[in-house]
Structure formats: C-alpha cells, structure tokens
Amino acid sequence: MPFSKKPQEFFEAQSKKGTKPNLFLLTSSLVISWIFAKSITNAANLSAAFGYLGGLAYAIYYFSFLVGGVVIYKMRVKGGFSSIHEFLSTKYGRGAVIIFSLLIGIRLFNEVWSNTMVIGSYFGAVGTSSYYWAIIVFTVLTVAYTLKGGLRSSLMTDAIQMVLFAVLLVVILGWILPDEQMNIKHVSESSEWSWDLGLNLFFAALIQIFSYPFHDPVLTDRGFISEPKLTLRSYVWAGIVGFASIFLFSLIGLYAKLNGIEGDAAIGAGKYLGVVFMLIMNFIMITSAASTLDSTFSSFSKLITVDLGDSAKITVAKGRLVILALMILGTIPVFFNPAILSATTVSGTMVIGLAPIFLFWNRNMPRVSYFLSVGFGLITGLLLALDLVPSCFVLTTGKYAELLWANVWGTMGCFLLYFLPVLFIKKNV
C-alpha cells in the first residue's frame, strides 16, 4: 500500500506519478463502498420479512449512482465546479456550506459505529467482551492502512475487496440456489405486491434516490477525482452492479424465509448451513465493512481538512489527525448499543430537501430557497424519527407506511418552498 506524502495522493487518490483513478478502480470503489455491512444485513432481513420485494426495494437505493453521476457530470462540465462544497458556496453562501457539512458529518459519524456493530455481532453477542474486542480490533486495523494512503489506499483496497466480494457472492449463490425451496415458483410466490408487505419501502426508496446520493461524500467525492466522461461511465456501471449485487445477496434472506429460519437472516442462514458457510459470511461482512469504513475515514478527513479548511494550509498530517479523531468519536456509540436498521431510511428522509437544490443546480435561485428546502426536510425527518407524523397524512397501511408518506409530503413541501421565493425575490440575497 503506497504511503501518501502529497495532498493530491491523500485526498484525491492520485498515484505518485499524478495518474488519476481509472474506470475499474473508480467503479469498484463506488460499488464496494456502498455495499455496507449494515446494508447487506438489512437487504437480507427485508427479503426474509417481505420476500423478493424486500430485497428489490432496498436495491432501489443503488440507483442513487445514476442520479448522482448525471448531476455531478453536468455540474463539472457545464458549471465548472470542482466539488460539491464549491457549488454550494458559489450559489448559496457559507451558511449553506456549514449546514451541508453538518449533515454529511453526522452521516459519516454514523457510518463508523453502524458498520462496526455488524462486525461485532459475528464474533459475539451484543455486550460481550468478544463483541467489543472484535469492533476495536477491526476499526484499528482499517484505520492503520487508511492513515497510510488516505483516499488512494481506500480505492486500491476497494478494488481488491470488490473482487473478493464478487467471488464470495458467487460461492454463496452456488450454495443456496440449488436448494429445492429456491425454485422459481417458490421465489415468485414469496412476495405479494401490497402495502402491508413491503410496497411502502419500495416507493420510499424511489423518492429518496433523488436526494440521498448528495449527502454521502463517499459517493460524491469520487465524482471529482477523474475525468468527467470516465466518471459518468463509472457511476452508471456502479448503479447497475450495485443494484444487482445487493439484490442477489438479499436472496440469502429469501432462503432463510423459505426454510423457516428465524432471527437475523444472514447469521441464521450461516448457522443453518454450517461452519464453512458461516466463515464465508464473516469474510463478506468484514470485506464490505472495511471498504465502507476506510472510505468514511478518508471522506471525513477531506471534509474537515480540505472542504472546510484553509486551502493554503492543507497538509496530509492534518488529514491523518482527523481520521484518528473520527475513529475515537465514531466508536463511542457502540458501547450504548444503538439500533442500526433505521440508519438509511430516517437519515434519507432528513435530507430530502437536497433534491431540488441538486436537480435544479443550474437555476439562479435566491439563497433563502436552500434554507427553506433543507430546513423543511430536516423537520420532516425529525417528525419521522420521533414518530410524530400525523396519522391523517398516512394514506396506506403496513410497515414503512409512515416512512413513505413522510417522504411524499415532505418532498412536495421541499420543492414548493424551494421555488416559492422566486415569486417574491428577483435575485440572490
């Protein structure tokens, strides 16, 4: 693993010769960085609960690559912007940058504990010494190689991890698909397209993909480090490969459902199929968690050191100190046993206000439009998190009904508030 000495290597993933990441390296990093340990767990559990529709609904989130890739490409080629922060600063001012940075900072912070907790669960029950030691050792090892090369290390290990993930996934599918319970008839009958059985989440994901990608610096940072056309191709491929990967992995949950395996689908299937299968599952979880964690550390380092720091005082040493700080702060929550399942859905609702800002990035809008849209999205997300969404606004039944309608009404409100100031204000204020 290369030792990065220059900011271009540590924060932009350039080689020592100044070469930018190629298509394979960038696509692999995008895909594997988004196949989180918690995402794999959630996809399997959703299929176990709702049949194939559960896995399909969760896989929809990976179309975020298509939305994000197209918008970032246009921002670079037509707008000439070199980062999301430059765009926000130019269009909406320093206040917009600070609020946005808080949103993505919270997300990156949550990525640390939510993924390491999944790793801990494969080595011991929550609260046991083996659970905590697994988390600590895994986090320290990941931080060690991230400190060495920053984003460059992240991309290079991501490529290796992507290949390993693909091989292990093929092995797993080859193990479970021949099972008589996994025939086409049983799989097709495993789901019913109804509100009570997963359809709420399916439509909620379709709404969130228009805002979700822009609050994830792991996704957006990679949109500015290679040539625009190559980057766009990598995002399209990442969307296709990511969608397919997460849906195929969700079949483990379907296998658990059809064979009457209860509890956590991935762990349950592992125990049901024996030690070898369980070891493969452990490798997949470690691979996916490590790829997400190193990307989280490198993105947070860039956020604090480059995006929010003094451009004249950017150093690799500062970037490494930021990584160490996040390692400590991001590990603290695991000792309070927080829930991980809502990490995607609730946080995704809180940022729905970003949709009009980025979908209409080239519009000359008043600065207040940004704050109204983002603010309304945050309020909507908090209402959902606190279970305060008025029942009269929830028009369907079943699990995730509140999630769906919070996103429906919230998104409509964000777009309305974004464009409303145009009626009263002729230019930026």
C-alpha positions, 0 to 999 in steps of 0.5 A, a space after each residue: 500500500 503506497 504511503 501518501 506524502 502529497 495532498 493530491 495522493 491523500 485526498 484525491 487518490 492520485 498515484 505518485 506519478 499524478 495518474 488519476 483513478 481509472 474506470 475499474 478502480 473508480 467503479 469498484 470503489 463506488 460499488 464496494 463502498 456502498 455495499 455496507 455491512 449494515 446494508 447487506 444485513 438489512 437487504 437480507 432481513 427485508 427479503 426474509 420479512 417481505 420476500 423478493 420485494 424486500 430485497 428489490 426495494 432496498 436495491 432501489 437505493 443503488 440507483 442513487 449512482 445514476 442520479 448522482 453521476 448525471 448531476 455531478 457530470 453536468 455540474 463539472 462540465 457545464 458549471 465548472 465546479 470542482 466539488 460539491 462544497 464549491 457549488 454550494 458556496 458559489 450559489 448559496 453562501 457559507 451558511 449553506 456550506 456549514 449546514 451541508 457539512 453538518 449533515 454529511 458529518 453526522 452521516 459519516 459519524 454514523 457510518 463508523 459505529 453502524 458498520 462496526 456493530 455488524 462486525 461485532 455481532 459475528 464474533 459475539 453477542 451484543 455486550 460481550 467482551 468478544 463483541 467489543 474486542 472484535 469492533 476495536 480490533 477491526 476499526 484499528 486495523 482499517 484505520 492503520 492502512 487508511 492513515 497510510 494512503 488516505 483516499 488512494 489506499 481506500 480505492 486500491 483496497 476497494 478494488 481488491 475487496 470488490 473482487 473478493 466480494 464478487 467471488 464470495 457472492 458467487 460461492 454463496 449463490 452456488 450454495 443456496 440456489 440449488 436448494 429445492 425451496 429456491 425454485 422459481 415458483 417458490 421465489 415468485 410466490 414469496 412476495 405479494 405486491 401490497 402495502 402491508 408487505 413491503 410496497 411502502 419501502 419500495 416507493 420510499 426508496 424511489 423518492 429518496 434516490 433523488 436526494 440521498 446520493 448528495 449527502 454521502 461524500 463517499 459517493 460524491 467525492 469520487 465524482 471529482 477525482 477523474 475525468 468527467 466522461 470516465 466518471 459518468 461511465 463509472 457511476 452508471 456501471 456502479 448503479 447497475 452492479 450495485 443494484 444487482 449485487 445487493 439484490 442477489 445477496 438479499 436472496 440469502 434472506 429469501 432462503 432463510 424465509 423459505 426454510 423457516 429460519 428465524 432471527 437475523 437472516 444472514 447469521 441464521 442462514 450461516 448457522 443453518 448451513 454450517 461452519 464453512 458457510 458461516 466463515 464465508 459470511 464473516 469474510 463478506 461482512 468484514 470485506 464490505 465493512 472495511 471498504 465502507 469504513 476506510 472510505 468514511 475515514 478518508 471522506 471525513 478527513 477531506 471534509 474537515 481538512 480540505 472542504 472546510 479548511 484553509 486551502 493554503 494550509 492543507 497538509 496530509 498530517 492534518 488529514 491523518 489527525 482527523 481520521 484518528 479523531 473520527 475513529 475515537 468519536 465514531 466508536 463511542 456509540 457502540 458501547 450504548 448499543 444503538 439500533 442500526 436498521 433505521 440508519 438509511 431510511 430516517 437519515 434519507 428522509 432528513 435530507 430530502 430537501 437536497 433534491 431540488 437544490 441538486 436537480 435544479 443546480 443550474 437555476 439562479 435561485 435566491 439563497 433563502 430557497 436552500 434554507 427553506 428546502 433543507 430546513 423543511 426536510 430536516 423537520 420532516 425527518 425529525 417528525 419521522 424519527 420521533 414518530 410524530 407524523 400525523 396519522 391523517 397524512 398516512 394514506 396506506 397501511 403496513 410497515 414503512 407506511 409512515 416512512 413513505 408518506 413522510 417522504 411524499 409530503 415532505 418532498 412536495 413541501 421541499 420543492 414548493 418552498 424551494 421555488 416559492 421565493 422566486 415569486 417574491 425575490 428577483 435575485 440572490 440575497 
